[in-house]
Amino acid sequence: MLGEPTVVANPGFDQYFNPKAFTVPGTTPDVLGAPVRKFGNSGRNVLRGPGSRNLDFSLFKDIALSERKRLEFRPEAFNFSNTLTFDPPGARTAALTVGNASFGKLGSAQTVGRQVQFGLKLLW
């Protein structure tokens, strides 16, 4: 619909896209009188998902053991904030059919949870 925003005011997993912004295009009769579905007036790729956020974090500590030897300690964390990445529904799912109860909802969440690793390196 003209003038409606494509994303709801407070987007979340249960409702991201605004269903009121989309309508099913009408039909027109062909030469035999059978209804033929019209194309809509939406452009390609008019909607975008919520995006992805990732925070990696690491610390480095050098410990002097002697004049020539040192020890390096490195704790590292991947996806430190443990943030999910929500995906819009796939192109061929029923969730993209206007009028479907799940229209406008995000399809799934994917992410690898927080991972922590430690490293210890001896330099001589």
Buried (B, 14 or more C-beta within 10 A) or exposed (E): EEEEEBBBEEBEEEBBBBBEBBBEEEEEEEEEEEEEEEEEEEEEEEBEBBEEEEEEEEEEEEEEEEEEEBBEEBEBBBBBEEEBBBBBBEEEEEBBEEEBEBBBBBBEEEBEEBEEEEEEEEEE
